[in-house]
Amino acid sequence: MNFNLEEAIKIANQSVYLKFNRNLTDVETMILKGAWLREEYDVIAAKNQYATSYISQDVAPKLWKILTESLGERVRKSNFKEALKRRWEYLSHDQYMSASSNYLGINSSNKNSGKTSINEKKINSRLCQTEVKDKYLNIENEDDKLIPDIYVERPPIELICHQTIQQPGSLIRVKAPSLMGKTYLVGKVLSEIAQCDYRTVNLSFELADSSTHFTNLNKFLRWFCINISRELGLPTNLDEYWDEEGMGAKVSCTTYFEEYLLDLANSPLVICLDDVDLLFPYPQIYEDFFGLLRSWYEKARSRKLWKKLRLIIVHATDVYIRLNINQSPFNVGLPIELSEFTHEQVLELVHQHQLQIDNNTIELLMKLVGGHPYLLEQAFVYLKIHPKMAVDKLLREATTDAGIYSHHLLEHWLNLQQHPELAEAFKRAITSVSPIQIEPVLAYKLQSMGLIKILGNTVEPRCNLYRKYFIDRLCHSHNWELSESNLISNSSHLQYVFKAS
């Protein structure tokens, strides 16, 4: 039998099930299939109608992490085939069963009869898992599974988060635009607190199916509780606590936490809720859900059981939705806002990549992308992989469709095309010589995408990369043209007036 894609998925699924008692999800299987065909993440995402960032920054990294732990060797997109093949060959070897049978003292007649006891199967599985893990001992420590390979600290943020999350009933709010390092920060905090025997859950609302789970509160809260239980490795005993008609969805959810999730263990439970701003378009969900989170936070003041619960709420923009001030979780707890890297932090990133780059080159790169963590990381990774690449060529091509940011920029371009009101507002920002005012909700949405900075009541493009790339497309495409006599100055800002072509 040849080792092929079907066998690879089967081995991956078996290994993950042995380690985590769950099967691969459809999205994880989809990534394996795409990676097998050497497709880039943006291609995999586009073919399956997912956001590139969701695949490349969320599901795929977690998939390689769980395969690393399941297979007992370091697994990445670049080597997963070889890792799965090694496990496949190991399990297929004829000597394995005979060796394990002799080791365990299993009667050969029992083996020949084709009847293997349940206990024997469990022992064989554990033996296989242990031996393979011992064979490849150079793996990441399990406690470090959420810490990225490269991490630049932003002191004192990490220390403050670590100290706060140890306080009974605490709540942390982390805000930063897309790709600014929220996931890395939360991963580091959760990894460190797990070493203190805290139970941790990291749940992204990206995983919810908006057409199903965001339609009514009961469906959403059931999805929420089921996934919290799954992350904790607990059976989902939801029906024992749920009574929508009698108690209502919110009380049922609270009961599930109070009588099951919190009461089950003495250790604190830290829950990180990522991408909560995805709920903002759904008032039928967010009004009650955010009020529920606030009520749990308030319970911790007087009830010992609820002091076990610690919440981390992660969002990409300012909260522009209407919430009762006494029912909002966004005006309590510790607020953390991530900014761009400082020059010193950029130097640390260069150091961690083990690159030899002079200060002049770093200055040129920062003039283009500022201290944007993701854009800097992409440049440094590319330079490490292509050491002979001339930096001036990289910078020259960066704002084109041939540059290293082409997929990232294209994703933004496609998003803007789907939302003309955002494209129009962003066009005004990139063509103005000074910060301008735009409608607040549009500003918050563009901020969450990472395209602009909000400076008081005005906005400006986040970096010159975005200005140079999008000014060419938004202003010189077949849809729009810049009127020659449309530069208007007023007391507050300079504004371009555009006309449809």
C-alpha positions in Angstrom: 0.0 0.0 0.0 1.3 3.4 -1.0 1.3 6.4 1.3 -1.1 8.9 -0.2 -3.4 11.7 0.8 -6.1 9.4 2.1 -3.7 7.5 4.3 -2.1 10.8 5.5 -5.5 12.1 6.7 -6.4 8.8 8.3 -3.1 8.7 10.2 -3.5 12.4 11.3 -7.0 11.7 12.4 -6.1 8.6 14.4 -3.1 10.3 16.0 -5.2 13.4 17.1 -7.9 11.1 18.4 -5.5 9.2 20.5 -4.0 12.3 22.0 -7.0 14.7 22.3 -10.0 12.3 22.0 -11.4 14.2 19.1 -11.4 13.9 15.3 -10.0 16.4 12.8 -12.5 19.1 12.0 -13.7 19.7 8.4 -11.6 22.9 8.2 -8.5 21.1 9.5 -8.9 18.3 6.9 -9.4 21.0 4.2 -6.0 22.5 5.2 -4.3 19.2 5.1 -5.7 18.6 1.6 -4.6 22.0 0.4 -1.1 21.7 2.0 -0.7 18.3 0.4 -1.1 20.0 -3.0 1.4 22.7 -1.9 -1.3 25.4 -2.0 -0.7 28.6 -0.2 -3.1 29.5 2.6 -4.7 32.3 0.6 -5.6 29.7 -2.1 -6.9 27.2 0.4 -9.0 30.0 2.0 -10.4 31.3 -1.3 -11.3 27.9 -2.7 -13.3 27.1 0.4 -14.7 30.6 1.0 -12.8 31.4 4.2 -10.9 34.6 5.2 -7.2 34.1 4.6 -6.3 35.4 8.1 -8.7 32.8 9.7 -6.8 30.0 7.9 -3.3 31.3 8.1 -3.3 32.8 11.6 -5.8 30.7 13.5 -6.7 27.2 12.3 -3.5 26.2 10.5 -1.1 27.2 13.3 -3.3 25.3 15.8 -3.4 22.3 13.5 0.4 22.1 13.3 0.6 22.4 17.1 -1.8 19.5 17.7 -0.1 17.3 15.2 3.2 18.2 16.8 1.9 16.9 20.1 0.1 13.9 18.6 3.0 12.7 16.5 5.7 13.4 18.9 7.8 15.5 16.6 7.8 19.1 15.4 5.3 19.5 12.6 4.9 22.4 10.2 3.3 22.9 6.8 6.7 22.3 5.2 7.3 18.9 6.7 3.9 17.4 7.7 4.0 14.8 4.9 7.2 13.3 6.1 6.0 13.3 9.7 2.8 11.5 8.9 4.6 9.1 6.6 7.0 8.2 9.5 4.0 7.4 11.7 2.3 5.5 8.9 5.5 3.4 8.3 5.9 2.8 12.0 2.4 1.5 12.4 2.6 -0.5 9.3 5.7 -2.4 10.2 5.1 -6.1 10.8 7.5 -6.3 13.6 5.6 -3.7 15.6 2.6 -6.0 16.6 4.8 -9.0 17.3 7.2 -6.9 19.4 4.4 -5.3 21.4 2.7 -8.6 21.8 5.8 -10.2 23.3 6.4 -7.1 25.5 2.9 -7.4 26.9 2.9 -11.2 27.1 -0.1 -11.6 24.9 -0.9 -15.2 23.9 -0.3 -15.8 20.3 -3.4 -18.0 19.9 -5.5 -15.0 21.1 -3.9 -12.9 18.4 -4.4 -15.5 15.7 -8.0 -15.9 16.6 -8.6 -12.3 15.5 -10.1 -11.4 18.9 -8.2 -8.6 20.6 -9.5 -7.4 23.9 -10.4 -3.8 24.5 -7.7 -3.5 27.1 -5.1 -4.9 24.7 -6.1 -2.3 22.1 -5.7 0.5 24.6 -2.3 -0.7 25.7 -1.1 -1.1 22.1 -2.3 2.5 21.4 -0.6 3.9 24.5 2.6 1.9 23.7 2.7 3.2 20.2 2.1 6.8 21.3 4.8 6.6 23.9 7.4 4.9 21.7 6.9 7.3 18.9 7.1 10.3 21.2 10.3 9.0 22.8 11.7 8.4 19.3 11.3 12.1 18.5 12.2 13.7 21.8 13.1 17.1 20.3 9.6 18.5 20.5 8.1 21.6 22.0 7.2 21.4 25.7 3.5 21.0 26.1 3.3 24.1 28.4 4.7 26.1 25.5 2.3 24.9 22.9 0.5 28.3 22.7 3.7 30.4 22.6 4.8 31.3 19.0 8.3 30.5 18.0 9.1 34.2 17.9 7.6 36.6 20.4 8.6 40.2 21.1 7.4 41.3 24.5 5.7 44.6 25.0 6.6 45.3 28.7 4.9 45.8 31.0 1.8 44.4 29.3 2.6 40.7 29.7 3.4 41.1 33.4 0.3 43.1 34.1 -1.9 40.6 32.3 -0.3 37.7 34.2 -0.8 39.4 37.5 -4.4 40.5 36.8 -5.6 37.1 35.6 -4.6 35.6 38.9 -7.0 37.9 40.7 -10.4 36.3 41.6 -13.1 37.2 39.1 -10.9 39.3 37.0 -11.6 40.5 33.5 -9.1 41.8 30.8 -10.1 43.6 27.6 -7.5 43.4 24.8 -8.0 45.7 21.9 -5.9 46.0 18.7 -6.6 46.1 15.0 -6.2 42.9 12.9 -2.7 41.4 12.8 -1.3 43.5 15.6 -0.4 40.6 17.9 -3.5 40.0 20.0 -3.4 36.2 19.4 0.2 36.0 20.3 -0.2 38.0 23.5 -3.2 35.9 24.6 -1.4 32.7 23.7 1.5 33.7 25.9 -0.7 34.7 28.9 -2.7 31.4 28.7 0.4 29.3 28.3 2.0 30.9 31.4 -1.2 30.7 33.5 -1.7 27.1 32.6 1.6 26.3 34.4 -0.2 27.5 37.6 -2.7 24.7 37.1 -5.4 27.0 35.8 -7.9 25.6 33.3 -7.7 27.6 30.1 -10.0 28.0 27.1 -9.3 30.0 23.9 -12.5 30.4 21.9 -12.7 32.5 18.7 -16.1 33.5 17.4 -14.6 33.0 14.0 -15.5 29.4 14.5 -19.2 30.0 14.8 -21.4 29.7 11.7 -23.1 33.1 11.6 -26.0 31.8 9.5 -26.7 29.2 12.2 -25.4 30.3 15.5 -26.0 34.0 15.3 -29.7 33.7 14.4 -31.0 33.5 18.0 -29.7 33.6 21.5 -30.5 30.1 22.5 -28.6 28.6 19.6 -25.6 30.9 20.2 -25.4 30.1 23.9 -25.6 26.4 23.3 -22.8 26.6 20.8 -20.9 28.7 23.3 -21.3 26.1 26.1 -20.6 23.1 23.9 -17.3 24.6 22.7 -16.2 25.6 26.2 -16.8 22.0 27.3 -15.0 20.7 24.2 -11.9 22.9 24.8 -11.8 21.6 28.4 -12.1 18.0 27.3 -15.4 17.5 29.2 -18.5 15.7 28.1 -21.2 18.1 27.0 -24.0 17.5 29.5 -26.0 20.4 28.2 -29.5 18.9 28.3 -29.2 18.2 32.0 -29.0 21.9 32.7 -30.9 23.5 29.8 -34.5 24.6 30.0 -35.1 27.3 27.4 -38.9 27.5 28.0 -38.8 27.4 31.8 -35.6 29.2 32.7 -34.6 30.9 29.5 -31.3 30.6 27.6 -29.3 33.0 29.8 -30.3 31.3 33.1 -29.7 27.9 31.5 -26.2 29.0 30.4 -25.4 30.5 33.8 -26.6 27.3 35.5 -24.4 25.2 33.2 -21.4 27.2 34.3 -22.4 27.4 38.0 -23.3 23.7 38.5 -21.0 22.0 36.0 -18.0 23.9 34.6 -17.1 25.9 37.7 -18.2 23.4 40.3 -16.3 20.5 38.6 -12.8 21.5 39.8 -11.2 23.7 42.4 -8.9 25.3 39.9 -9.7 28.7 38.3 -11.1 28.7 34.8 -9.7 31.3 32.4 -11.8 31.8 29.2 -10.5 34.0 26.4 -13.2 35.1 24.0 -11.5 36.2 20.7 -13.0 38.2 17.9 -16.0 39.3 19.9 -16.6 42.2 17.6 -18.0 39.7 15.1 -21.1 39.9 17.2 -21.5 43.6 16.7 -23.8 43.3 13.6 -26.2 41.0 15.6 -28.0 43.0 18.3 -30.3 40.0 19.0 -27.2 38.2 20.3 -24.8 40.8 21.6 -27.2 42.7 23.9 -28.0 39.7 26.0 -24.6 37.9 25.7 -22.5 40.9 26.7 -25.0 41.6 29.5 -24.5 38.0 30.6 -20.7 38.4 30.8 -21.1 41.5 32.9 -23.5 39.7 35.3 -20.9 36.9 35.7 -18.2 39.5 36.4 -20.5 41.1 39.1 -21.3 37.7 40.6 -17.6 37.3 41.4 -17.8 40.2 43.9 -20.0 38.3 46.3 -20.0 34.6 45.3 -17.0 32.4 45.9 -17.7 30.0 43.1 -17.8 32.7 40.5 -14.4 34.0 41.7 -12.9 31.0 39.8 -14.0 32.5 36.5 -11.5 34.9 34.8 -12.4 36.4 31.4 -10.3 37.8 28.6 -12.3 39.6 25.9 -10.4 40.3 22.7 -11.7 42.7 20.0 -10.3 44.6 17.0 -12.0 48.0 17.3 -13.6 50.4 19.6 -17.0 49.4 20.8 -19.4 51.4 18.6 -22.6 49.4 19.5 -25.2 50.7 22.0 -25.0 48.9 25.3 -26.5 49.8 28.7 -23.6 51.1 30.7 -24.5 48.8 33.6 -24.7 45.7 31.3 -21.5 46.2 29.4 -18.3 44.2 30.0 -16.4 46.9 28.0 -16.3 49.4 30.8 -15.0 47.1 33.6 -11.8 45.2 34.2 -8.3 45.9 32.8 -8.1 47.5 29.4 -5.1 46.6 27.3 -4.5 48.3 23.9 -1.7 47.0 21.6 0.2 49.5 19.6 2.7 49.1 16.9 6.2 48.0 17.7 8.7 50.6 18.8 12.1 50.9 17.1 13.7 48.9 19.9 11.1 46.1 19.5 11.7 46.0 15.8 15.4 45.5 16.5 14.5 42.7 18.9 12.4 41.1 16.2 15.4 41.3 13.8 17.5 39.7 16.5 15.1 36.8 17.1 15.1 36.1 13.3 19.0 36.1 13.5 19.2 38.5 10.6 22.1 40.9 9.8 20.3 44.1 8.8 21.7 47.6 9.1 19.8 50.4 10.8 19.4 52.2 7.5 17.5 49.3 6.0 15.3 49.0 9.1 14.5 52.7 8.9 13.5 52.4 5.2 11.3 49.4 6.0 9.6 51.2 8.9 9.0 54.3 6.7 6.9 51.9 4.5 5.1 49.8 7.1 5.7 51.6 10.4 5.9 49.3 13.4 3.2 47.0 12.1 4.1 43.5 13.6 2.7 41.4 10.8 4.1 43.4 7.9 7.5 43.5 9.6 7.4 39.8 10.3 6.6 39.0 6.7 9.5 41.0 5.5 12.0 39.5 7.9 10.8 35.9 7.2 11.2 36.6 3.4 14.7 38.0 3.9 15.7 35.0 6.0 14.4 32.5 3.4 15.9 34.6 0.5 19.2 35.9 2.0 20.4 37.1 -1.5 17.4 39.2 -2.0 18.2 42.9 -2.4 16.3 44.9 0.2 15.9 47.8 -2.2 14.2 45.4 -4.6 11.9 44.1 -1.9 10.9 47.6 -0.9 10.5 48.7 -4.5 8.1 45.9 -5.3 6.3 45.9 -1.9 3.4 48.1 -3.1 2.9 46.1 -6.3 1.1 42.8 -7.1 4.5 41.2 -7.5 5.7 42.1 -3.9 5.8 40.1 -0.7 2.5 41.7 0.5 0.5 40.9 -2.6 -1.8 38.4 -1.0 -2.4 40.5 2.1 -3.1 43.6 0.0 -5.4 41.7 -2.3 -7.4 40.4 0.6 -8.0 44.0 1.8 -8.8 45.1 -1.7 -11.5 42.4 -2.1 -13.0 43.3 1.2 -13.2 47.0 0.2 -14.8 46.1 -3.0 -17.5 44.3 -1.1 -18.2 47.3 1.1 -18.3 50.5 -1.1 -19.0 52.8 1.9 -15.7 51.7 3.5 -13.9 52.0 0.2 -15.1 55.6 -0.2 -14.2 56.5 3.4 -10.7 54.9 3.0 -10.2 56.7 -0.3 -10.7 60.0 1.4 -8.2 59.1 4.1 -5.4 58.0 1.7 -5.8 61.0 -0.6 -5.7 63.6 2.1 -2.4 65.3 3.0 -3.5 65.5 6.7 -5.8 63.5 9.0 -9.5 63.8 8.2 -12.8 63.2 9.9 -15.0 60.4 8.7 -18.3 58.8 10.0 -17.4 57.1 13.4 -18.8 53.6 12.6 -16.9 53.6 9.3 -13.7 54.6 11.1 -14.1 51.8 13.7 -14.6 49.3 10.9 -11.6 50.4 9.0 -9.6 50.5 12.2 -10.6 46.9 13.0 -9.3 45.9 9.5 -6.0 47.6 10.4 -6.2 50.0 7.5 -6.3 53.3 9.5 -5.2 54.9 12.7 -7.7 56.9 14.7 -6.2 60.1 16.1 -8.7 61.7 18.4 -11.6 62.6 16.0 -9.6 62.2 12.8 -8.1 59.3 10.9 -5.1 58.6 8.7 -3.8 55.5 6.8 -2.0 53.1 9.1 1.2 53.1 6.9 2.6 54.3 3.6 2.3 50.7 2.2 -1.5 51.0 2.3 -1.5 54.6 1.0 0.6 53.8 -2.0 -1.1 50.6 -2.9 -4.7 51.7 -2.6 -4.4 55.2 -3.9 -3.5 53.6 -7.3 -6.5 51.2 -7.2 -9.2 53.3 -5.5 -8.4 56.5 -7.4 -7.1 55.3 -10.8 -9.2 52.3 -11.4 -12.0 52.2 -14.1 -14.6 52.9 -11.4 -13.2 56.2 -10.2 -11.1 59.1 -11.4 -9.7 62.1 -9.6 -11.1 65.4 -10.7 -8.4 67.9 -11.6 -10.1 70.8 -9.8 -11.2 69.0 -6.7 -8.7 69.8 -4.0 -10.7 71.7 -1.5 -9.2 73.2 1.6 -11.2 74.1 4.7 -10.4 74.9 8.3 -10.3 71.3 9.6 -8.7 69.3 6.8 -8.0 68.8 3.1 -10.5 66.8 1.2 -10.7 65.3 -2.2 -14.0 65.3 -4.1 -14.4 62.3 -6.4 -16.8 61.8 -9.2 -17.9 58.5 -10.8 -16.4 57.9 -14.2 
